[in-house]
Amino acid sequence: MTSSLAAAAAGLGTGLSLIIAIGAQNAYVLRQGVRREHVGIIVTICAASDAVLIAAGVGGLGALVRSMPTAVTAIAWIGAAFLVTYGLLAARRAWKHQDHLAADGTGETTLRTAVLTCLALTWLNPHVYLDTVLLLGTVGNSYGNAHWSFALGATTASILWFTTLGFGAGRLGKLLARPKAWRVLDGVIAITMITLGVAMAARS
């Protein structure tokens, strides 16, 4: 039970660290939330897509690990390298603060356009497969039999984040649209990811 809770907590933390990182998908969810357009369906698409991708990553890599026990160490080191690299990139973003969110815009977005745009930003983005499938799958499988608890934690992180961002954007949109706010978030992400990466390498 303890190991499952620890894995779920790690999944929650890792998932939030990855999902919160500024990107086109978050910018779109924020934009739709600020405009109060089709928020429910957008949040559902993002969270459901993440759940499928996380399950694919954890399940697929889990099968690989079970069939190739010698790959455990290699996968753990790859995952640790990804985590540290991702953390360093977040630290760079926080330091240089070059990114910002554009949540404004004019004209009403139709439901069809909103859904297609959200699906494209989610499924046609190569970083989604690197982060959600490969990275979360790799980290999740480092927890052995508790890997599905990790997946549950990561999925919960996705649901919490997109729900908060989408439905809270009406009140928080102006704050989250500031580059300074994302600098703080990226700083927290950097610390979290590097810490998890070092811990994962230590377990290898």
Stockholm file with secondary structure:
# STOCKHOLM 1.0

chainA/1-204         MTSSLAAAAAGLGTGLSLIIAIGAQNAYVLRQGVRREHVGIIVTICAASDAVLIAAGVGGLGALVRSMPTAVTAIAWIGAAFLVTYGLLAARRAWKHQDHLAADGTGETTLRTAVLTCLALTWLNPHVYLDTVLLLGTVGNSYGNAHWSFALGATTASILWFTTLGFGAGRLGKLLARPKAWRVLDGVIAITMITLGVAMAARS
#=GR chainA/1-204 SS CHHHHHHHHHHHHHHHHHHHSCCHHHHHHHHHHHHTSSHHHHHHHHHHHHHHHHHHHHHHHHHHHHHCTTHHHHHHHHHHHHHHHHHHHHHHHHHHCCCCCCCCCCSCCCHHHHHHHHHHHHHSCHHHIIIIIIIHHHHHHTTGGGHHHHHHHHHHHHHHHHHHHHHHHHHHHHHHTSHHHHHHHHHHHHHHHHHHHHHHHHHC
#=GC SS_cons         CHHHHHHHHHHHHHHHHHHHSCCHHHHHHHHHHHHTSSHHHHHHHHHHHHHHHHHHHHHHHHHHHHHCTTHHHHHHHHHHHHHHHHHHHHHHHHHHCCCCCCCCCCSCCCHHHHHHHHHHHHHSCHHHIIIIIIIHHHHHHTTGGGHHHHHHHHHHHHHHHHHHHHHHHHHHHHHHTSHHHHHHHHHHHHHHHHHHHHHHHHHC
//
